[in-house]
Amino acid sequence: MSQRPMPKVDSVNRLFWEGCNAKRLVLQHCHACRKTVYYPRVCCPYCHGDTLDWEPVSGNGRIVSDTLVYRHRHEGFMAEAPVLFAAVRLDEGPVIFSRITQTVSAGSSLAGRPVRVVFSEPILGQRLPYFSLMEE
């Protein structure tokens, strides 16, 4: 079995991944238009401002859509299937695609359900942001 792929940490996203390792979700915030930005970039995708600071966010949001993956296309993930993935709109605005820690039965939709960020145990030295369902 091949090793699972991991994020490539670079100068643009380093503070995001360091935050995850510290169990804190930190995202970029644009000084010019005041929007919260995800995924990490060198300039704001909304106004093209180039002053982006890193700030902690709540980690709370709602599921926009979800899918249950039974067969991964990469061998490094095969042993983990099935896995529930979702698009999560954070309370601060950005959408993050990530894993949901709970399991659900096939055919049920989680759209609209509240979630909060949790962090994986270190995988090859890096924690990953996942989300956990919250009570409504």
C-alpha positions, 0 to 999 in steps of 0.5 A: 500500500502506498503512503497517503498524500499529505499537504505541501507546506510552503511560505504561503500556507505555513501559518495555516498548517502550524495553526492546525498543529496547535489545534487552532483554525487560523485563516487570512483576513484582508485589511482592504475589504475585511473578508476572511479568505480560505485557501491561503493566498498571496492576495485577496481573491475579492479585492486583490489587496495584498495585505492579508493577516492571519487570525483565529476563527471560530471553527463553527459552520454549517454543512453546505453539501456532503458525500459518502466516499466508498472507494478512494482513488488513491491507495493511501486512503483505501483502508479508511473507506467509507469516509464522509466528506463535506463542504462546510461554510464557516460562520466567518464566510469561507467554505472548507472541504473536509472530512466529517468525523461521524458516520451516517447511513447512505442516502442521508443528507447533512446539508444545513447541520451545524459543525465545529472544527476538530483536529486529527491526531498527527498523520506523518507529523501534521494535524488535519482539520476535520469537522464534527456534527454539533447538536442543533 
